[in-house]
């Protein structure tokens, strides 16, 4: 993904970005949507992207930009999002087989949903998967051979528990070759700003920490993106099909000196503004 129309730091990972993003900003809204075009090129009909910060209380709504993007791809309204009560886990749900009415939380349209941190589906199921982040890594994924797509919320606990390897294993057991996987990692806190304790580092398998930990003034700084890149490589995903180049949510600034992305570490500690959420989404438009 190319950098947002801003300047500042980008999260570090071993692979050069292979997917582009574009800004969509209709009149009357200050939020932006960065489209993950690499995923739509890999699998026709895919509509996927990452928003800048949405104010508290609005993060469970579809922004006008996302609606405009879906409409431009031929999707008909209403297009209902599927959200989860995110719990920092490695649990991935398939709405078609695991939907339990009345359990868990609800979407803005009143549809029930379950606790977890990942959603997966297949072409033709008509879902729009949404994950919310404010420093954690949003991961959008497709498998071209299976016609499958997914959205993951990967904080350090979910990454350590293996939410991404879990998804890749599900697809492998369904007959999918790792060569059909394409991944896009959205804006998240980078190693430049992500100081962690030794207990966090110890939660990961050492082979997943290669090039992912740096010491700054005796304190470890973690690159969650590099952890996920290492896990994808271990599963056999081609390096050129993993886009891990995204802005840092905590320190990235726009041309006006503002902070375009929600960051829990920055906003909750400094009290600069209420902590909002960045929304990441993926869908497959029918008939494409």
C-alpha positions as CSV (number, residue, x, y, z in Angstrom):
1,X,0.0,0.0,0.0
2,X,1.4,3.4,-0.9
3,X,1.6,6.0,1.8
4,X,-1.5,8.0,2.6
5,X,-1.6,11.5,1.1
6,X,0.5,12.6,4.1
7,X,4.0,12.7,5.4
8,X,5.6,11.0,8.4
9,X,6.8,7.6,9.5
10,X,5.8,4.3,8.0
11,X,5.9,1.0,9.8
12,X,8.9,-1.1,9.0
13,X,8.8,-4.6,7.5
14,X,11.1,-6.6,5.3
15,X,8.9,-6.6,2.1
16,X,8.5,-3.6,-0.1
17,X,4.9,-2.6,-0.5
18,X,3.2,-4.1,-3.6
19,X,-0.3,-2.7,-3.3
20,X,-1.5,0.8,-3.9
21,X,-4.0,2.9,-2.0
22,X,-6.0,5.9,-3.2
23,X,-7.7,8.6,-1.3
24,X,-11.5,9.0,-1.6
25,X,-12.9,12.1,0.1
26,X,-16.4,13.1,-1.0
27,X,-17.7,16.5,0.0
28,X,-19.1,16.8,3.5
29,X,-16.8,14.4,5.3
30,X,-13.4,14.7,6.8
31,X,-12.6,11.0,6.9
32,X,-10.6,9.3,4.2
33,X,-10.6,5.8,2.8
34,X,-7.4,4.2,1.4
35,X,-8.3,1.5,-1.0
36,X,-6.2,-1.7,-1.0
37,X,-6.1,-1.9,-4.8
38,X,-3.7,-4.8,-4.7
39,X,-6.3,-7.1,-3.3
40,X,-8.9,-6.1,-6.0
41,X,-6.3,-6.7,-8.7
42,X,-5.5,-10.1,-7.3
43,X,-9.2,-11.2,-7.1
44,X,-11.8,-9.4,-9.2
45,X,-14.8,-8.1,-7.3
46,X,-12.9,-7.4,-4.1
47,X,-13.5,-4.1,-2.4
48,X,-11.2,-3.4,0.5
49,X,-9.6,-0.6,2.3
50,X,-8.6,1.3,5.5
51,X,-10.2,4.5,6.9
52,X,-8.6,7.3,8.8
53,X,-9.8,8.0,12.3
54,X,-13.6,8.0,12.9
55,X,-14.8,9.8,16.0
56,X,-16.0,7.7,19.0
57,X,-19.5,6.4,18.5
58,X,-19.3,6.4,14.7
59,X,-16.8,3.6,14.1
60,X,-19.5,1.0,13.7
61,X,-21.1,2.9,10.9
62,X,-20.3,2.7,7.2
63,X,-18.7,6.0,6.2
64,X,-20.0,7.8,3.1
65,X,-16.6,7.1,1.5
66,X,-16.9,3.3,1.9
67,X,-20.5,3.4,0.6
68,X,-19.3,5.4,-2.4
69,X,-16.5,2.9,-3.0
70,X,-19.0,0.0,-2.9
71,X,-21.4,1.8,-5.2
72,X,-18.6,2.5,-7.6
73,X,-17.9,-1.3,-7.8
74,X,-21.6,-2.1,-8.5
75,X,-22.7,-3.0,-5.0
76,X,-26.3,-2.2,-4.3
77,X,-27.5,-0.5,-1.0
78,X,-28.1,-1.5,1.7
79,X,-24.8,-3.1,2.2
80,X,-24.7,-4.3,5.8
81,X,-21.4,-4.7,7.7
82,X,-20.6,-7.6,9.9
83,X,-18.7,-6.7,13.0
84,X,-17.5,-8.6,16.0
85,X,-17.0,-7.9,19.7
86,X,-13.2,-8.0,19.4
87,X,-11.4,-9.7,22.3
88,X,-7.7,-9.9,21.3
89,X,-7.8,-13.5,20.4
90,X,-7.1,-15.9,17.5
91,X,-10.7,-16.7,17.0
92,X,-11.9,-16.6,13.4
93,X,-15.6,-16.9,12.6
94,X,-17.5,-17.8,9.4
95,X,-20.9,-16.1,9.7
96,X,-22.6,-18.6,7.5
97,X,-21.8,-21.5,9.8
98,X,-21.4,-19.9,13.2
99,X,-24.1,-17.3,13.4
100,X,-26.1,-17.6,16.6
101,X,-29.1,-15.2,16.9
102,X,-29.2,-13.2,20.0
103,X,-25.6,-14.0,21.1
104,X,-22.8,-11.5,21.4
105,X,-23.1,-7.9,20.2
106,X,-25.0,-6.3,17.3
107,X,-24.3,-4.5,14.1
108,X,-25.8,-1.0,13.6
109,X,-28.6,-2.7,11.6
110,X,-29.4,-5.0,14.6
111,X,-27.9,-8.2,13.2
112,X,-26.3,-10.3,15.9
113,X,-22.7,-11.2,15.9
114,X,-20.2,-13.1,18.1
115,X,-17.0,-12.5,19.9
116,X,-13.8,-13.0,18.0
117,X,-11.1,-11.2,16.0
118,X,-11.5,-12.6,12.5
119,X,-14.1,-13.1,9.9
120,X,-13.8,-15.2,6.8
121,X,-16.1,-15.9,3.9
122,X,-16.4,-17.0,0.2
123,X,-17.3,-15.1,-2.9
124,X,-21.1,-14.8,-3.2
125,X,-21.9,-14.7,0.5
126,X,-22.7,-11.0,0.4
127,X,-21.0,-10.0,3.6
128,X,-19.0,-6.8,4.3
129,X,-16.4,-7.6,7.0
130,X,-15.3,-4.8,9.2
131,X,-12.6,-4.7,11.9
132,X,-11.8,-1.7,14.2
133,X,-8.3,-0.7,15.3
134,X,-6.5,2.1,17.1
135,X,-2.9,0.8,17.0
136,X,-3.4,-3.0,16.4
137,X,-2.8,-4.3,12.9
138,X,-5.8,-4.7,10.6
139,X,-5.1,-7.6,8.1
140,X,-7.2,-7.9,4.9
141,X,-6.7,-11.1,3.0
142,X,-7.9,-13.0,-0.1
143,X,-7.3,-16.5,-1.5
144,X,-7.6,-16.4,-5.3
145,X,-7.9,-20.2,-5.7
146,X,-10.7,-20.6,-3.1
147,X,-12.5,-17.3,-3.8
148,X,-12.1,-16.6,-0.1
149,X,-11.6,-13.4,1.8
150,X,-11.1,-12.4,5.4
151,X,-10.5,-9.5,7.8
152,X,-8.4,-9.9,11.0
153,X,-7.8,-7.7,14.0
154,X,-4.2,-8.5,15.1
155,X,-3.0,-7.0,18.4
156,X,0.0,-8.4,20.0
157,X,-2.0,-11.1,21.9
158,X,-3.8,-12.2,18.7
159,X,-0.6,-12.2,16.8
160,X,1.2,-14.2,19.5
161,X,-1.7,-16.7,19.6
162,X,-1.4,-17.1,15.8
163,X,-4.5,-15.5,14.3
164,X,-2.9,-15.2,10.9
165,X,-1.4,-18.7,10.8
166,X,-4.8,-19.9,11.9
167,X,-6.5,-18.3,8.9
168,X,-3.8,-19.7,6.6
169,X,-4.3,-23.1,8.1
170,X,-8.0,-23.0,7.6
171,X,-7.5,-22.1,3.9
172,X,-4.9,-24.8,3.5
173,X,-7.2,-27.5,5.0
174,X,-9.9,-26.3,2.5
175,X,-7.5,-27.2,-0.3
176,X,-5.9,-23.7,-0.9
177,X,-2.3,-23.4,-1.9
178,X,-0.4,-20.7,-0.1
179,X,0.5,-19.2,-3.5
180,X,-3.1,-18.0,-3.8
181,X,-2.9,-15.9,-0.7
182,X,-2.6,-12.1,-0.9
183,X,-2.4,-10.0,2.3
184,X,-2.6,-6.3,3.0
185,X,-1.7,-4.9,6.5
186,X,-3.3,-1.5,7.3
187,X,-2.2,1.4,9.4
188,X,-1.0,0.4,12.9
189,X,1.6,1.4,15.5
190,X,5.1,0.9,14.2
191,X,8.2,-0.3,15.9
192,X,9.2,3.4,16.0
193,X,6.6,3.9,18.7
194,X,5.7,0.5,20.0
195,X,7.7,0.1,23.2
196,X,6.7,-3.2,25.0
197,X,7.7,-5.1,28.0
198,X,9.7,-8.4,28.1
199,X,6.6,-10.4,28.8
200,X,5.1,-9.3,25.4
201,X,8.3,-10.3,23.6
202,X,8.3,-13.7,25.4
203,X,4.8,-14.5,24.2
204,X,6.0,-15.0,20.6
205,X,7.8,-17.9,19.1
206,X,11.4,-16.9,18.6
207,X,11.3,-17.6,14.9
208,X,8.5,-15.1,14.4
209,X,10.6,-12.4,16.0
210,X,13.3,-12.3,13.4
211,X,14.0,-8.6,12.5
212,X,10.9,-7.7,14.6
213,X,12.5,-6.5,17.9
214,X,14.8,-3.5,18.3
215,X,16.3,-2.2,21.5
216,X,16.0,1.5,22.2
217,X,17.5,2.8,25.4
218,X,17.4,-0.7,26.8
219,X,13.7,-1.2,26.1
220,X,12.3,-3.5,23.4
221,X,10.3,-2.0,20.5
222,X,8.2,-4.5,18.5
223,X,7.2,-4.5,14.9
224,X,3.9,-6.4,14.7
225,X,4.0,-6.1,10.9
226,X,7.3,-8.0,10.8
227,X,5.9,-10.7,13.1
228,X,3.0,-11.2,10.7
229,X,5.3,-11.1,7.7
230,X,7.4,-13.9,9.3
231,X,4.3,-16.0,10.0
232,X,3.1,-15.6,6.4
233,X,6.5,-16.6,5.0
234,X,6.6,-19.6,7.3
235,X,3.2,-20.7,5.8
236,X,4.6,-20.4,2.3
237,X,2.9,-17.1,1.2
238,X,5.1,-15.5,-1.5
239,X,6.9,-12.4,-0.2
240,X,5.6,-10.2,-3.1
241,X,2.0,-10.9,-2.1
242,X,2.3,-9.4,1.4
243,X,1.9,-5.7,1.6
244,X,3.2,-4.6,5.0
245,X,4.1,-1.0,4.2
246,X,1.6,1.2,6.1
247,X,1.8,4.4,8.1
248,X,2.3,4.4,11.9
249,X,-0.9,5.3,13.6
250,X,0.9,7.0,16.5
251,X,3.3,9.3,14.8
252,X,2.2,9.7,11.2
253,X,1.1,13.3,10.5
254,X,-0.6,14.9,7.5
255,X,0.4,18.0,5.6
256,X,-1.4,20.2,8.1
257,X,0.5,18.7,11.0
258,X,-2.6,16.7,12.1
259,X,-2.8,13.0,13.2
260,X,-5.0,11.3,10.6
261,X,-5.2,7.9,12.3
262,X,-6.7,6.9,15.7
263,X,-4.0,5.8,18.2
264,X,-4.8,4.5,21.6
265,X,-1.3,5.0,22.9
266,X,-1.1,8.6,21.7
267,X,-4.6,9.8,22.5
268,X,-5.4,7.9,25.7
269,X,-2.0,8.8,27.4
270,X,-1.8,12.4,26.2
271,X,-5.5,13.2,26.5
272,X,-5.3,15.1,23.2
273,X,-8.7,13.9,22.0
274,X,-11.1,11.1,22.6
275,X,-9.9,7.8,21.2
276,X,-11.6,7.0,17.9
277,X,-11.2,4.0,15.7
278,X,-9.8,3.2,12.3
279,X,-12.1,1.0,10.3
280,X,-10.9,-1.6,7.8
281,X,-13.2,-3.5,5.5
282,X,-13.4,-6.1,2.8
283,X,-16.2,-7.4,0.6
284,X,-16.6,-9.2,-2.7
285,X,-19.2,-7.6,-5.0
286,X,-21.5,-10.3,-6.5
287,X,-21.1,-11.0,-10.2
288,X,-17.6,-9.7,-10.6
